[in-house]
Amino acid sequence: MSVPVDEVAAGVASMSTGDDQPSETSNAGGEQVVTPWDVAGGADGKIDYAKLVNEFGCATIDDALIARIEKATGRRAHPFLRRGMFFAHRELDQIVTAYENGEKFYLYTGRGPSSEALHLGHLIPFHFTKWLQEAFKVPLVIQLTDDEKFLWKSMKLEDARRLARENAKDIIACGFDPRRTFIFSDVNYMCTPFYLNVLKIAKCVTFNQARGIFGFSGESNIGQVGFPPTQAAPAFPDCFPHLFGTDKKSLRCLIPCAIDQDPYFRMTRDAAPRIGGHKPALIESRFFPALKGESGKMSASDPTSAIYVTDTPKQIKDKVNKYAFSGGRLTVEEHREKGGDLEVDISWKWLNFFMDDDDKLRTIGEAYGSGAMLSGEIKKELVECLTPMIVAHQEARAKVSDAVVDQFFSTAPRDFDSMFGELVGDAPAPSEGPVSFQGGENLVASNAPVPAVAGGEGNKGEDDGAAARGGDQPLSKSELKRIAKEKQIAEKKAAKAAEKAAKAAAAAQ
């Protein structure tokens, strides 16, 4: 929805479109706008988050809720949470209550693949989502909206699909485990269960509502108008029968995202009761500030506007020293007297995101704010913080082969119970054989909770089972497990046969 706010900040964390950054332009009339595709700010370029929360109707995360999360998970809250980067929510408290009561849930986040290289702002949601996944020990689905990029940008469809796989490598490099992480592109995965939810959601939203929520106009192509249900659908677990089975009421969903994505999921939450699903819960982040200041814009077309995960240590140092907006004073004498302006200094703001040590961060803030530390010194601290993090990311990404990507994209049925709780041992090595990419309603997770489904509208395995028993009798859990097991065995045999054939062909050359 186009939402007037008093102040708008630069940057964005997740599930964003365009160049994956809002436009952060200033409107001549002083009105600010926040949509999934555009953020336009006022004179000072800052955001009034309190007013934005009020306009959107979400809630602020307070200390009591953070304490509950820490108690439930047995972990100290992530810096992004305890420092207020992820600051707003919708029914996060209900997710925590469900978890405390032994109920399961899953995570859903996403990425719009629009560029070859990601910048630091793009990593924020994935680092936080990884912490959530490990803290609560739950599965995760990651949507790559290659269709969205094709519809909104001057981009060939094949390029959007290629960028989806390339961006997936950077996401995987954040340290996700394929045993309970499923990554998919919309174009590759649009299977029957997924599309059924897209249709059901679409029927719940009128064009007038969509125009009011997303600001569509007569210039919007009909693909754009029809896209929002595609981003909404992964909030319902029956989109992923190979992970969760077919009981869409069995699992709640928690979505980490930037607050500019809230309109998508307000629509989703409105539709959920009408299609028989849980309303997804949200945990929402502030915007990540651009390198050149809060009124600037991080853009793939301007390499000096951000730090990219492909930057060398020298490039990181040069960019921070040359372009990081400083809150330092005009002269050393004035700086010593008045201290640095922490409200505008980008090095200080970025350290709040990326420095884990609270005590060290506090010391730096006190020294810089008092004038004891100069602008060049706090920039040096930032360089020393960022460089090993980015180098480590580059080393991890170099190990992500196409076979590893295939592991995360695979739609082979997974054991439901094993995706929750502690993972034992290391993730299996990726297979070099054929991998199933296309989703399908005949893929059902082993041990997944399933409803009693009458014949005629269930998946193929359910229909076959009902027919074998002579009619519309619902499948038992043991029968569904047997069917899923048989499918797994068949897939393994097919993969081995294909591998054998490939080796024979190679030997014959």
N, C-alpha and C positions, 0 to 999 in steps of 0.2 A: 504494500500500500504506500502511496505517497504520503509521507507523514511530515507535517511541519514540526521542526524543532528549532530551538534557539541557536544551538551551536553544533557544528559537525567536525569530527576529527578525520584525519587521513588514515588510509590503510584499512585492511580487512583481514580477518582470520581464515574463514573457511566457507565452502559451498558458495562461492561468489562467481559472478559472471563477468563479462567484459574482459579486461586484462587481469581478471581476478582481483581487481581493486576498484573501489568506487571512483567516480570521476572527481570527487572533491573540488568541484568548481564552486565559485561564489555566485549566487544569483544576484542580479542587479537589484531586484526588489527586496533583497534581504531575507526571503523565505528559504528555508532549508528543506531538503527532500531526502528521505531514506527509503530506498527500494532495494530488492535483490540485485538490481542492475545499475543503480546510480545513487550516489550520495553527493548532494550539493550543499555547501556550507555558507555561512554568513561571513561577516567581516573578519572575525578572529580565527575562523577555521576550526573551532573546537566543538565538541558535542556535549549537549546537556543530557547526560545519561539518565538522570532522574526523570526528566520530562519525557524522554524516549520510552522508558519503562512504563510511565503513566499512559502515554499515547497507545502503546502496543497492548497494554493490559497484562504484562507479565509481572513477576515478583523479583525482588532483590534477594540475593543469597546473603544470609546473615551469619554471624559467628555460631549461633546455635545449630544451624543446619550443617555447617562445616564440621563442628564437633561431632555431630551424629555420624557423618560420613567417616570421620577418623575412627570412631568407636566401632562402627559396623565393619570396616575393612581392616582394622588393626594397623593402619598406615597413617603417617603424617600426611596432611593435605599437600597436594602438589603446589609449588610456588604460584602457578597461574591461578589457583583457587584461593589460597590464603592471602595473596596480594591483590585480589579483586580483578584480575584480568578476565576470568570467567565470573561474571557478577550477577547475572539474571537467570531466571528459570521459569519453567512451567511444570508444576507437579513433580519436581525433583524430590520433594519430601515424600511423595507417595511411592516413588521408586525405592527410596531408602527404607521406608516402612515395609514394603513388599519383600525387600531383601532381608531385612531383620526377621521377617516371618518365614523365611526359607523359600520364598518364591523366586523363580528365575526370570531374567530379562536379558535382552541383547542390546548392543549398541549399533547405531547407524550414523555414518557421516559420509562426506563426499568431496569430490573435486571436479571442477570444470576444466578439462585439459585444453588450455589455450596457448601454451608456450612450451618451448623445449626445456628451459631451465626454470626451476622453482626458486623463489627467494625466501628469505627467512620467515616472512609473514605466512607463507604457505605451509611451513613446517609446524607452526604453532598448534593448529587443531589436531594434527596427527600425533605430536608428542603428548598432548594432553589426553587424547583418546587412548593412546597406548597405556598411559598411567591408569585411566579409568578401567580399561580392560584387565590389566594386571591386578589392580586393587580389588575389583569385584569378581574377577575370574570368570568372565563371561565372553560369549562369542561376539563377533563384530562383522558387519557388512559395510563395504565401502563402494559407493556408487561413483562411476566415472561418466559424466554426462557429455559424451561425445556428440550425441544428437543435439543437445542444447547449443553447443558451440557452433555446430553447422548451421543451426537456425538463426543464431544471433550475429555471427561474425562472418566476414568475407573469407570463408575457409572451405576448402574442399572436404567432402565427407571422408575421403580416404586419409586426409591429413589429420582430421579430428580423431579418427580411430587410431592412427599411428601415435599421436601425442598421448592418447589414453594409456597405451602400453608403456611409453617412455615415462610418463608421470607416475605410473604404477611402480616403476623401479625405484623412484625416489621415496615413494610412500613405504614400500617394503623395506628400504634401507633404514627406516626409523626403528626397525626391530620387531615387527609383527611376526606372529607365529602362524604358519599356514594351517595348523590343526584346528584353529578356531577363528580364522580370519578369511573371509570370502570377499574378493575384489571382483567387480564386474563392470563392463561397459554396457550402457543401455542398448547399443546397437547389437552387440553379441548376445546379450542375455534375454532379450524380450521374448520370454516363453509364455505359454498359456496362463499359468497361475499369476504371473506378474501382470500380463495384459488384462486379465479379468479384473484385478484390483484397479488398474488404470481406468477401465471403463466404468466401474462402479463409482469411483471418486468423481470422474468427469460428469456423470449424470447428476451428481449432487450439487454442482456449481453452475449457476447461470452465467451467461456472457456478461450481464450487467455486474454481477458479483465479481467476476474475474477482472473486469475493467476497473472496478473500484479498488480491488486488492492490489493489482499489479500495474495499473496505469496504462493498459493497452489502449491503442488508438486506431484510427482508420488506416494508419500506415503499418500497423503490426501485421506480419504474415500469419496465416492461419495455423502454421506449425508452432509459432510462438504462443498463440492463444491456447493451443491444445497441449502444450508441454507441461504445465504445472502438475497435473496428476501423475506424471512420470516421476517427478522428484518426490511426490507424496507417497507413492506406492510402497517403497521399501520400509516404511514405518509399520507395515503389516506383515507378520512373519510367514503367512501362507504364500507370500511371493517366493519363498525359498524352501520348497518342500524337501530338497536334498539336504538341507540343514536342520529344519525344524519340524518336518512332517506337515500335516494338513490341518491342524487345529489352530486357527488364527486367534482363538481366545486364550490360548495357553501361555503366551508370552507377552510381556510388556516391552516397550521400546524406549530407549533413551537416546536423544539426538544431541551431540555436541556440535554447535555451529556458531557462526558470528551472528550478531543481533540483526543484521540486515536481512537474514534469511527467515526471520520470524514470520513474515507474511505467508510464505509457503506452508508453514506448519500450523498457523492459525486456521488456514483453509483445511488442512489435513485433520486437525482436531475437530473441526466442525463436521466433517464428513464421517469420522470414525464411528460414532454411534449408529449412523444411518446404514452403514455397511456391516455392522456387527462386530467391530473391532474395538480394542482399547485406544483411547486417546494417547498419542505418543507424548512423552515428557521431553523437555528441552533443557539444556544447560548452555547459556549463551555468553559469548565473549565480547569484550570491547574491541575496538579497531586497533590494529597494530600501526604505530606511527611511521610515516615515511622518513627516510634518511635525511631529507632536506628540510624537515619540519612538519608540524601537524597540518599545515595548509598545503603541503605538497602532495605529490602523487607518485606511487610506485608503479612503474610501467616497464614492460619488456622492451619498449622502444627507446628507453632512456637508461642505459646501464649504470649511470651515476645516481639513480634514484633509490637504489636498494642494494643490499648485499645478497648475492646469489649463491646457491649451493655449489656452483661451478667456479666461483672466484678463487684465485690463488691467495696464499698468505700476504703477498705483496699487494695484490689488488684490494684485499680487505683493509689493510693498513692505510693504503692511499685513499680509499673511499671514505673511511672514517675520519681521517685527518683533514681531508679537503672538503667533504660535503656534509658531514654530520652537523646539523644545526646546533649551535652552541648557546648555552645560557650564561657564558662568561661575559665579563664586563669589557669595556673598550680598552682599558689600561690595566696593567698589573696592580697598580696602586688602588684603583677603584674596585678591582675584584677583591683584593685583600680586605678592603674596607666593607664592602657590601655583600660579598660572597656571590656564588653562582646562582642563577635563577633555575631552580629545579623544575619549575612548571613548564618550561619550554625546552630544556636541554635534552636533546635526543640521546646522547650517550647515557645519561642517567636513566631515561625512560627505557632504553633497550636493556640496560643492566638489570632493571627490575623484571624483565622477562626472562633473561637467560642466565643470571648468576644465581646459583643454588644456595650459596652460603648467606644466610640472613644476617649474621653478625658482621661479615665483611661488607655486605651491601649497606648496612646501617652506618658503618664507619666511613665508607666512601661518601655517603649522602651528607653526613655531618661535616666532613672535611671540606667537601665542595661547596656546600651551602654556607659555610662560615668564611670561605675565602682561603682556607689553609691549603686547599688543593686547587690547582689551576686547570683551565680547560684542556690543555694538552695532556695533563696527567690523567684526567678522567677518560679521555679518548684512548690513552694507552691501556687503561684498565679494560675498556671495552674490547679493544683489539686482542688483548690477551685472553679474554673470555670467549670471543667468537671464533678465533682461529682454530684451536683444537677441536671445537665442536664441528666446524665445517669440514676440517680435514678428516675427522672420524666418519662423518657422513659420506664423504667422497670415497673413502676406503670401503665402507659398507656397500655403497651403491655399485662399486666395481665388481663386487661378488654376486650381484643379482643378474643371473643369466636369463635368457628367454625361457629355459626350462623351469627356473624358479618362479617366474611370472606365471607360467602355465599352472604351477601348483596352486597359486592363489586364485586363479581364474577357474579352476576345475569345478565342474558340477557333479563329480562323482559323489554318491551318497556318503554322508559322514555319520558317525555314531553320535547321537544326540547327547547322551550323558557325558561323554568324554570331553565335550566342549566347555563344560562347567567345572569349576573347582581347579585343583592343582594339576598342572601338566607334568607327566612323568617322563624323564629323559629328554633327549633332543628331538627336534623335528626331523622326520625322515628326509633322506636325500631326495631331490626331485627326480622323477622318472624321465627318461629320455624317450619313452614310447608315446603313443597317441594319447591325447587328453581330451576329455569331453568338455566342450565350451558351451554348447547350446543347452539352455535350461529346458525343463520339461516336466509336465505333470506326472510322468511315470517315474520320476526320481523321488524317492522317499527316504529320509534319513532313518538309519537303524535306531531302534529304541525311542523314536520320536513319539511324543504324545499325539494321539489322533482321536478325532471324534468318531462316533458311530455314524457312518455314512451309508445311506441307502444306495442301491445300485441305480445306474442311469446317469448320474451326474458326477460321480467320483472320478479318481484317476484310473488309468487303464488297469493297474494292478488290482485296485479295489473292485472294478467291474468284473475282471476275470475271476477273482476270488468269490464274489457273490454268485456268479454264474455257475461255478463249480459246485456250489452248495444249493443250487436250484432256485435262484430268485433274488429278491431284494434284501436278503439278510445282511446286516452290517458285518464288516470284517472284525475279527478279534485282533488284539494287539499281537498275539503270537503269529497269526497269519500274515499280518503286515510285516513283522520282523522277518518271517520266512521269505516273503516276496522281495523285500529289500536285500536280503542276503543272497538270494538267487541272482538278483541283478548285479550285485557287486562281483559275484563269482564270474558271471558272464562277461562283465566288462574287463576283468583281469585276464580271462582267457583270450578275449579279443585283442587286448593290448600285447600279450605275449606272442600271439600269432602274427600280429603286425610287425613286432620287433624281429621275429624270426625271419619273416619275409623280407624285411629291409636288409638284414644281414646277408641273406642269400643273394639279394640283388646286388649288394655292394661287392660281394665276393666274385660275382659273375662278370663284373666290369673289368 
